[in-house]
């Protein structure tokens, strides 16, 4: 499912409260460069710098929480993928025509969910050492080969390199990727909501048939 929402609506202008605080503290520190060098001015600068450092620690903490939640989600998804494969293997026996058709629909649905879960979880986790060695090479390889890397994987790579690269261009790119991911997730949620409604209706219809 393509993230087409960005073609119809402008990018979200919402900013994380921590980002707003960091910008405010940075602006104050920049403005204080022209201030006097009195003890009161120096003390004010130190307080502002301390506040900025506290915000940075909170940002790093949020990044770690996100990475941790992604690991838990991937573990759950890989377990679900294994269950889907078990269901698919059980459905290989050829039943009567009507049941066969329903089994085929179930197989297509399982396949679709398998693709969706694989997209969200990304490749199976590697050790951080392997990831760190491949970060730079992977970025170049993706750009040169034009490989279709989904929004989840882009954000995972960007956040894992958080703190390694100090470039403002890279940080701006990461912000744009997070906005793209937000739009992409919203598209997935909209599509899944419609799909779940259809599945519930189908389940109700089948139950009504069975109770006749």
Residue frames relative to the residue before (quaternion, step in Angstrom):
aa qw qx qy qz dx dy dz
X 1.0000 0.0000 0.0000 0.0000 0.00 0.00 0.00
X 0.3084 -0.7798 0.5169 0.1720 3.58 -0.56 1.06
X 0.4599 -0.6772 0.5004 0.2820 3.53 -1.12 0.66
X 0.0111 0.8529 -0.5195 0.0511 3.54 0.43 1.24
X 0.4613 0.7041 -0.4484 0.3006 3.58 1.22 -0.26
X 0.6311 0.5592 -0.3413 0.4154 3.58 1.05 -0.72
X 0.6143 0.5418 -0.3576 0.4486 3.59 1.20 -0.34
X 0.7347 0.4199 -0.2234 0.4837 3.58 1.14 -0.57
X 0.7853 0.2309 -0.1122 0.5633 3.56 1.10 -0.65
X 0.5369 -0.6169 0.4552 0.3522 3.59 -1.10 0.58
X 0.6338 -0.5174 0.4019 0.4113 3.55 -1.23 0.39
X 0.5613 -0.6043 0.4425 0.3522 3.54 -1.11 0.68
X 0.2852 -0.7736 0.5464 0.1473 3.56 -0.86 0.98
X 0.4285 0.7100 -0.4621 0.3143 3.57 1.27 0.03
X 0.1226 -0.7893 0.5995 0.0510 3.55 -1.04 0.79
X 0.5402 -0.6254 0.4527 0.3349 3.54 -1.01 0.83
X 0.5854 -0.6054 0.4038 0.3575 3.62 -0.96 0.82
X 0.6311 0.5321 -0.3406 0.4500 3.59 1.01 -0.74
X 0.6397 0.5190 -0.3267 0.4635 3.58 1.01 -0.81
X 0.6303 0.5282 -0.3292 0.4641 3.58 1.03 -0.76
X 0.6604 0.5047 -0.3068 0.4637 3.58 0.95 -0.88
X 0.6418 0.5249 -0.3260 0.4542 3.57 0.95 -0.86
X 0.6579 0.5068 -0.3120 0.4615 3.59 0.91 -0.88
X 0.6434 0.5208 -0.3235 0.4584 3.59 0.99 -0.81
X 0.6765 0.4840 -0.2963 0.4694 3.58 0.91 -0.89
X 0.6340 0.5233 -0.3310 0.4633 3.58 1.02 -0.76
X 0.6506 0.5140 -0.3169 0.4606 3.58 0.95 -0.85
X 0.6466 0.5124 -0.3199 0.4658 3.59 1.00 -0.80
X 0.6656 0.4969 -0.3059 0.4654 3.58 0.98 -0.85
X 0.6306 0.5179 -0.3387 0.4684 3.58 1.04 -0.73
X 0.6692 0.5044 -0.2969 0.4578 3.56 0.96 -0.89
X 0.6614 0.5314 -0.3112 0.4281 3.58 1.07 -0.69
X 0.4681 0.6798 -0.4479 0.3438 3.60 1.24 -0.14
X 0.7098 0.4432 -0.2475 0.4883 3.55 1.10 -0.75
X 0.5152 0.6596 -0.4154 0.3563 3.58 1.25 -0.14
X 0.6540 -0.5123 0.3788 0.4079 3.55 -1.29 0.23
X 0.4708 -0.6677 0.5026 0.2827 3.54 -1.32 0.27
X 0.2777 0.7699 -0.5247 0.2342 3.56 1.11 0.62
X 0.6638 -0.5103 0.3603 0.4112 3.56 -1.24 0.37
X 0.6349 0.5298 -0.3321 0.4538 3.59 1.04 -0.75
X 0.6548 0.5106 -0.3086 0.4640 3.58 1.01 -0.84
X 0.6481 0.5102 -0.3127 0.4710 3.57 0.97 -0.88
X 0.6433 0.5219 -0.3181 0.4610 3.58 0.98 -0.84
X 0.6366 0.5247 -0.3213 0.4651 3.58 1.03 -0.82
X 0.6468 0.5178 -0.3158 0.4624 3.59 1.00 -0.84
X 0.6549 0.5171 -0.3137 0.4532 3.57 0.96 -0.88
X 0.6389 0.5202 -0.3251 0.4643 3.57 1.02 -0.78
X 0.6521 0.5097 -0.3073 0.4696 3.56 1.01 -0.85
X 0.6519 0.5088 -0.3130 0.4671 3.57 1.01 -0.82
X 0.6285 0.5306 -0.3301 0.4631 3.58 1.06 -0.76
X 0.6387 0.5169 -0.3207 0.4712 3.59 0.99 -0.82
X 0.6401 0.5301 -0.3189 0.4556 3.57 1.02 -0.83
X 0.6559 0.5113 -0.3100 0.4607 3.57 0.95 -0.86
X 0.6196 0.5386 -0.3402 0.4585 3.59 1.05 -0.76
X 0.6500 0.5108 -0.3124 0.4680 3.59 1.00 -0.84
X 0.6327 0.5330 -0.3320 0.4531 3.58 1.01 -0.82
X 0.6369 0.5224 -0.3234 0.4658 3.59 0.99 -0.85
X 0.6573 0.5050 -0.3102 0.4656 3.59 0.99 -0.83
X 0.6298 0.5291 -0.3347 0.4597 3.59 1.03 -0.78
X 0.6511 0.5057 -0.3117 0.4724 3.58 0.93 -0.92
X 0.6324 0.5327 -0.3257 0.4586 3.59 1.03 -0.79
X 0.6504 0.5109 -0.3148 0.4656 3.60 0.98 -0.84
X 0.6345 0.5251 -0.3282 0.4626 3.58 1.01 -0.82
X 0.6574 0.5078 -0.3082 0.4636 3.59 0.95 -0.87
X 0.6294 0.5271 -0.3341 0.4630 3.59 1.03 -0.77
X 0.6497 0.5165 -0.3211 0.4561 3.58 0.96 -0.86
X 0.6645 0.5003 -0.3065 0.4628 3.58 0.88 -0.95
X 0.6439 0.5209 -0.3181 0.4614 3.60 1.01 -0.82
X 0.6708 0.4886 -0.3037 0.4681 3.60 0.93 -0.87
X 0.6113 0.5412 -0.3470 0.4615 3.59 1.11 -0.66
X 0.6319 0.5293 -0.3371 0.4549 3.60 1.01 -0.76
X 0.6541 0.5036 -0.3083 0.4727 3.58 0.97 -0.89
X 0.6552 0.5160 -0.3103 0.4561 3.58 0.96 -0.91
X 0.6512 0.5182 -0.3195 0.4530 3.59 0.95 -0.86
X 0.6395 0.5261 -0.3296 0.4535 3.59 0.98 -0.84
X 0.6610 0.5009 -0.2975 0.4730 3.58 0.98 -0.88
X 0.6585 0.5179 -0.3041 0.4536 3.57 0.98 -0.89
X 0.6531 0.5086 -0.3235 0.4585 3.60 0.92 -0.84
X 0.6214 0.5208 -0.3370 0.4786 3.58 1.12 -0.67
X 0.6508 0.5094 -0.3102 0.4698 3.59 1.01 -0.84
X 0.6255 0.5331 -0.3370 0.4593 3.58 1.04 -0.75
X 0.6342 0.5245 -0.3264 0.4650 3.57 1.05 -0.76
X 0.6468 0.5123 -0.3136 0.4699 3.58 1.02 -0.80
X 0.6261 0.5378 -0.3337 0.4555 3.58 1.05 -0.76
X 0.6472 0.5157 -0.3232 0.4590 3.58 0.99 -0.81
X 0.6191 0.5350 -0.3403 0.4633 3.59 1.07 -0.73
X 0.6456 0.5168 -0.3147 0.4659 3.59 0.97 -0.89
X 0.6610 0.5139 -0.3106 0.4500 3.58 0.93 -0.90
X 0.6493 0.5113 -0.3236 0.4608 3.60 1.00 -0.75
X 0.6581 0.5206 -0.3098 0.4470 3.60 1.02 -0.77
X 0.7079 0.4830 -0.2565 0.4470 3.58 1.13 -0.59
X 0.4594 0.7094 -0.4378 0.3066 3.61 1.20 0.26
X 0.5471 0.5951 -0.4101 0.4223 3.62 1.23 -0.20
X 0.4051 -0.7378 0.4906 0.2256 3.61 -0.88 0.96
X 0.1166 -0.8038 0.5818 0.0423 3.64 -0.42 1.22
X 0.7409 -0.3554 0.2820 0.4953 3.63 -1.23 -0.18
X 0.7387 -0.4794 0.2588 0.3969 3.55 -1.30 0.51
X 0.6972 0.4738 -0.2938 0.4508 3.62 0.75 -1.01
X 0.6731 0.4765 -0.2918 0.4845 3.54 0.92 -0.94
X 0.6089 0.5610 -0.3438 0.4430 3.56 1.08 -0.75
X 0.6465 0.5170 -0.3168 0.4630 3.56 0.99 -0.85
X 0.6591 0.5008 -0.3057 0.4705 3.57 0.98 -0.86
X 0.6347 0.5241 -0.3260 0.4650 3.55 1.06 -0.76
X 0.6312 0.5282 -0.3298 0.4625 3.56 1.07 -0.75
X 0.6298 0.5172 -0.3251 0.4798 3.57 1.04 -0.81
X 0.6442 0.5192 -0.3163 0.4641 3.55 0.99 -0.86
X 0.6468 0.5250 -0.3192 0.4518 3.58 0.99 -0.85
X 0.6478 0.5077 -0.3134 0.4737 3.58 1.00 -0.86
X 0.6465 0.5195 -0.3142 0.4620 3.57 1.01 -0.85
X 0.6449 0.5159 -0.3144 0.4682 3.58 0.96 -0.87
X 0.6499 0.5222 -0.3106 0.4565 3.55 0.98 -0.89
X 0.6470 0.5223 -0.3132 0.4587 3.56 1.01 -0.87
X 0.6763 0.4766 -0.2941 0.4785 3.57 0.94 -0.89
X 0.6006 0.5539 -0.3574 0.4525 3.58 1.09 -0.65
X 0.6542 0.5008 -0.3046 0.4779 3.57 0.97 -0.89
X 0.6605 0.5182 -0.3051 0.4496 3.57 0.95 -0.92
X 0.6854 0.4785 -0.2873 0.4677 3.58 0.87 -0.94
X 0.6293 0.5249 -0.3314 0.4675 3.58 1.06 -0.73
X 0.6296 0.5351 -0.3282 0.4577 3.57 1.06 -0.79
X 0.6925 0.4768 -0.2847 0.4605 3.59 0.90 -0.93
X 0.7246 0.4483 -0.2567 0.4562 3.58 0.88 -0.94
X 0.3149 -0.7532 0.5187 0.2540 3.58 1.08 -0.63
X 0.7440 -0.3701 0.2730 0.4848 3.59 -1.24 -0.25
X 0.6342 -0.5291 0.3904 0.4069 3.56 -1.21 0.46
X 0.5791 -0.6409 0.3768 0.3345 3.60 -0.95 0.92
X 0.2019 -0.7456 0.6231 0.1224 3.50 -1.15 0.80
X 0.6339 -0.4899 0.4001 0.4450 3.54 -1.26 0.06
X 0.6104 -0.5706 0.3957 0.3812 3.59 -1.13 0.61
X 0.5946 0.5684 -0.3751 0.4274 3.60 1.06 -0.64
X 0.6668 0.4889 -0.3010 0.4751 3.57 0.94 -0.89
X 0.6505 0.5193 -0.3205 0.4521 3.57 0.98 -0.85
X 0.6793 0.5084 -0.3054 0.4322 3.58 0.83 -0.96
X 0.6474 0.5152 -0.3207 0.4611 3.58 1.08 -0.68
X 0.7365 0.4367 -0.2252 0.4650 3.54 1.10 -0.74
X 0.4457 0.7288 -0.4519 0.2569 3.61 1.19 -0.34
X 0.7269 0.4240 -0.2554 0.4761 3.56 0.70 -1.09
X 0.6627 0.5061 -0.3114 0.4558 3.59 0.90 -0.90
X 0.6546 0.5327 -0.3165 0.4330 3.56 0.97 -0.84
X 0.6333 0.5308 -0.3342 0.4533 3.58 0.98 -0.84
X 0.6799 0.4771 -0.2923 0.4740 3.58 0.89 -0.94
X 0.6582 0.5205 -0.3177 0.4415 3.59 0.91 -0.91
X 0.6551 0.5147 -0.3142 0.4553 3.57 0.97 -0.83
X 0.6704 0.4907 -0.3058 0.4650 3.56 0.97 -0.82
X 0.6863 0.4868 -0.2941 0.4533 3.58 0.94 -0.87
X 0.7587 0.3919 -0.2090 0.4766 3.57 0.85 -0.97
X 0.3727 -0.7476 0.4788 0.2701 3.58 1.23 -0.28
X 0.2414 0.7962 -0.5244 0.1811 3.59 1.11 0.62
X 0.4444 -0.7072 0.4906 0.2484 3.56 -1.01 0.88
X 0.0033 -0.8079 0.5867 -0.0552 3.57 0.01 1.33
X 0.3752 -0.7547 0.4864 0.2302 3.59 -0.66 1.05
X 0.7119 -0.4982 0.3063 0.3889 3.53 -1.34 0.43
X 0.6158 0.5515 -0.3534 0.4379 3.60 1.04 -0.71
X 0.6875 0.4862 -0.2850 0.4580 3.56 0.89 -0.96
X 0.6174 0.5480 -0.3442 0.4472 3.59 1.03 -0.77
X 0.6876 0.4729 -0.2845 0.4718 3.57 0.90 -0.95
X 0.6094 0.5538 -0.3536 0.4438 3.62 1.00 -0.76
X 0.6794 0.4833 -0.2878 0.4712 3.58 0.87 -0.97
X 0.6608 0.5182 -0.3101 0.4458 3.58 0.94 -0.91
X 0.6986 0.4663 -0.2799 0.4649 3.59 0.91 -0.88
X 0.6319 0.5253 -0.3398 0.4574 3.60 1.08 -0.63
X 0.6912 0.4267 -0.2729 0.5155 3.58 1.20 -0.48
X 0.3706 0.7454 -0.4776 0.2810 3.59 1.32 0.09
X 0.7861 0.2779 -0.2267 0.5035 3.55 -0.78 0.99
X 0.6266 0.5168 -0.3488 0.4676 3.61 1.20 -0.40
X 0.7722 0.2685 -0.1301 0.5609 3.54 0.93 -0.97
X 0.2318 -0.8024 0.5405 0.1014 3.57 -0.76 1.04
X 0.4158 0.7375 -0.4563 0.2739 3.59 1.25 -0.03
X 0.4598 -0.6759 0.5032 0.2803 3.59 -0.94 0.91
X 0.6000 0.5628 -0.3597 0.4402 3.59 1.11 -0.65
X 0.6560 0.4995 -0.3067 0.4756 3.58 0.97 -0.88
X 0.6531 0.5123 -0.3183 0.4579 3.60 0.97 -0.83
X 0.6414 0.5062 -0.3230 0.4775 3.58 1.03 -0.77
X 0.6273 0.5329 -0.3303 0.4619 3.57 1.04 -0.79
X 0.6460 0.5179 -0.3216 0.4594 3.59 1.01 -0.81
X 0.6250 0.5298 -0.3378 0.4633 3.60 1.02 -0.75
X 0.6588 0.5016 -0.3084 0.4683 3.58 0.97 -0.86
X 0.6433 0.5208 -0.3227 0.4590 3.58 1.04 -0.79
X 0.6343 0.5206 -0.3302 0.4665 3.60 1.05 -0.72
X 0.6385 0.5066 -0.3257 0.4792 3.59 1.04 -0.74
X 0.6401 0.5153 -0.3236 0.4691 3.59 1.00 -0.84
X 0.6423 0.5261 -0.3216 0.4552 3.58 1.01 -0.84
X 0.6279 0.5391 -0.3357 0.4499 3.59 1.01 -0.80
X 0.6688 0.4838 -0.2934 0.4823 3.59 0.96 -0.88
X 0.6402 0.5400 -0.3143 0.4470 3.56 1.02 -0.88
X 0.6575 0.5008 -0.3028 0.4745 3.59 0.96 -0.90
X 0.6308 0.5320 -0.3370 0.4533 3.58 1.00 -0.78
X 0.6357 0.5173 -0.3238 0.4727 3.59 1.02 -0.80
X 0.6473 0.5133 -0.3161 0.4664 3.58 0.98 -0.87
X 0.6512 0.5199 -0.3180 0.4522 3.58 0.94 -0.88
X 0.6502 0.5161 -0.3203 0.4564 3.59 0.96 -0.86
X 0.6820 0.4903 -0.2883 0.4597 3.57 0.93 -0.94
X 0.6723 0.4959 -0.2969 0.4625 3.58 0.97 -0.87
X 0.6079 0.5548 -0.3576 0.4412 3.59 1.04 -0.70
X 0.6562 0.4956 -0.2991 0.4841 3.57 0.99 -0.86
X 0.6519 0.5232 -0.3103 0.4528 3.57 0.98 -0.89
X 0.6659 0.5069 -0.3075 0.4528 3.58 0.90 -0.90
X 0.6213 0.5316 -0.3464 0.4599 3.60 1.02 -0.72
X 0.6539 0.5064 -0.3079 0.4704 3.58 0.99 -0.86
X 0.6554 0.5137 -0.3145 0.4557 3.58 0.98 -0.84
X 0.6367 0.5192 -0.3302 0.4648 3.59 1.02 -0.76
X 0.6447 0.5138 -0.3182 0.4681 3.59 0.98 -0.85
X 0.6525 0.5119 -0.3140 0.4622 3.57 0.99 -0.87
X 0.6439 0.5211 -0.3208 0.4592 3.58 0.99 -0.83
X 0.6492 0.5127 -0.3163 0.4643 3.58 0.96 -0.87
X 0.6493 0.5217 -0.3167 0.4538 3.58 0.98 -0.86
X 0.6610 0.5032 -0.3060 0.4650 3.58 0.96 -0.87
X 0.6491 0.5103 -0.3202 0.4646 3.58 0.98 -0.80
X 0.6304 0.5287 -0.3311 0.4620 3.58 1.05 -0.74
X 0.6390 0.5219 -0.3207 0.4653 3.57 1.05 -0.81
X 0.6808 0.5058 -0.2901 0.4434 3.57 0.94 -0.92
X 0.7009 0.4650 -0.2724 0.4672 3.60 1.13 -0.58
X 0.4778 0.6717 -0.4461 0.3488 3.61 1.25 -0.05
